[in-house]
Amino acid sequence: MNTKRIFTAALSIALLLSVSSISSFATTTAKSKGSKAAVTKTKPKVVIIRADWCSACQQLEPTMMGLMQEYGGKLDFVMLDVTNDETTAQATAKAKSLGLSSFFEANKKMTSTVAIFKGKKSVFKTARNFNRADYVAAFNKAIK
């Protein structure tokens, strides 16, 4: 299996886990709506805009694979794939379901973009950045 497919599979798994977290959050929030004492915290989201044909994305993949393994329990990873019209349509729907439509529309032509969201607020954004230390610093800051 090539690196691209492994990365895509890993991000798909991360997406499923993040959707599960969102579903769990919605259920917990609905159950605790009347209780002010119940506080639910969601994990920050790492949003990656990528495409199979993007050489920068291919260069970034090994770094993101390692970081996904390292931070998988602390951050939700979301891949928005713009490889073709079909994947872009799926990414548009995914972004909408996560409340990230504006971000996606503004950035969908900038492959290899990585952003971190805490709630609906963007706290980090970079593109064509292959420096692992930058991501580690941003991830650590987001989970504090």
C-alpha positions in Angstrom: 0.0 0.0 0.0 1.5 3.4 -0.9 2.0 6.3 1.4 -0.9 8.3 -0.1 -3.4 5.5 0.5 -2.1 4.9 4.0 -2.4 8.6 4.8 -5.9 8.8 3.3 -6.9 5.7 5.3 -5.5 7.0 8.5 -7.2 10.4 8.0 -10.5 8.6 7.2 -10.2 6.7 10.5 -9.4 9.9 12.3 -12.4 11.5 10.7 -14.7 8.7 11.8 -13.4 9.1 15.3 -14.0 12.8 15.2 -17.5 12.3 13.9 -18.0 9.9 16.8 -16.7 12.5 19.2 -19.1 15.1 17.7 -22.0 12.7 18.0 -21.1 12.0 21.5 -20.8 15.7 22.3 -24.2 16.4 20.8 -25.7 13.6 22.9 -24.0 14.8 26.1 -25.0 18.4 25.4 -28.6 17.4 24.8 -28.7 15.4 28.0 -27.2 18.1 30.1 -29.0 21.1 28.5 -30.9 21.7 31.7 -27.9 21.3 34.0 -25.5 24.3 34.3 -23.0 22.1 36.3 -22.4 19.8 33.3 -19.7 21.1 31.1 -18.7 19.3 27.9 -15.4 20.0 26.2 -14.7 19.0 22.6 -11.2 18.3 21.3 -9.6 20.9 19.0 -9.9 20.0 15.3 -6.9 19.8 13.0 -8.3 20.5 9.5 -6.2 19.4 6.5 -7.0 20.5 3.0 -5.3 18.0 0.6 -5.4 16.5 -2.8 -3.7 13.4 -4.3 -2.1 15.5 -7.1 -0.6 18.0 -4.7 3.2 17.5 -4.3 3.2 19.6 -1.1 0.5 17.4 0.4 2.6 14.3 -0.5 5.6 15.9 1.2 3.5 16.7 4.3 1.9 13.3 4.6 4.7 11.5 6.6 4.8 14.3 9.2 1.0 14.3 9.6 0.9 10.5 9.8 3.3 10.6 12.8 1.5 13.5 14.4 -1.8 11.8 14.0 -0.5 8.8 15.9 1.1 11.0 18.6 -1.9 13.4 19.1 -4.8 11.2 18.0 -6.4 11.0 21.5 -6.0 14.8 22.1 -7.1 16.3 18.7 -9.7 15.4 16.1 -8.1 15.2 12.6 -10.4 16.2 9.7 -9.3 15.7 6.1 -11.0 17.8 3.4 -10.0 16.2 0.1 -10.1 18.3 -3.1 -8.6 15.8 -5.5 -11.5 15.9 -7.9 -15.1 17.2 -8.2 -16.5 14.2 -6.3 -14.1 14.4 -3.3 -14.5 18.2 -3.2 -18.3 17.8 -3.0 -17.9 15.4 -0.1 -15.4 17.8 1.5 -17.9 20.6 1.1 -20.6 18.5 2.9 -18.2 17.5 5.6 -17.1 21.1 6.2 -20.7 22.2 6.4 -21.6 19.5 8.9 -18.7 20.6 11.1 -19.5 24.3 10.8 -16.4 25.0 8.7 -18.1 26.0 5.5 -16.6 29.5 5.5 -13.1 28.3 6.2 -13.4 25.6 3.5 -14.7 28.0 0.8 -12.0 30.5 1.5 -9.2 27.9 1.5 -10.2 25.0 -0.7 -7.8 26.0 -3.5 -4.9 26.1 -1.1 -3.9 22.5 -0.8 -1.5 21.4 2.0 -3.3 23.9 4.3 -3.5 22.8 7.9 -5.6 24.7 10.5 -6.6 24.2 14.1 -10.0 25.1 15.4 -11.1 25.4 19.0 -14.8 25.4 18.7 -15.5 27.6 15.7 -12.4 29.8 16.2 -9.3 29.3 14.1 -6.2 29.3 16.4 -3.6 28.3 13.8 -3.3 28.1 10.0 -0.4 27.3 7.7 0.2 26.1 4.2 3.1 24.4 2.5 4.7 24.1 5.9 6.8 21.0 6.4 8.4 21.9 9.8 7.2 19.3 12.3 8.2 21.6 15.2 5.7 24.2 14.1 2.9 21.7 14.3 4.0 20.3 17.6 4.0 23.8 19.1 0.6 24.6 17.7 -0.9 21.3 18.7 0.4 21.6 22.2 -0.9 25.1 22.5 -4.3 24.1 21.2 -4.7 21.2 23.8 -3.8 23.4 26.8 
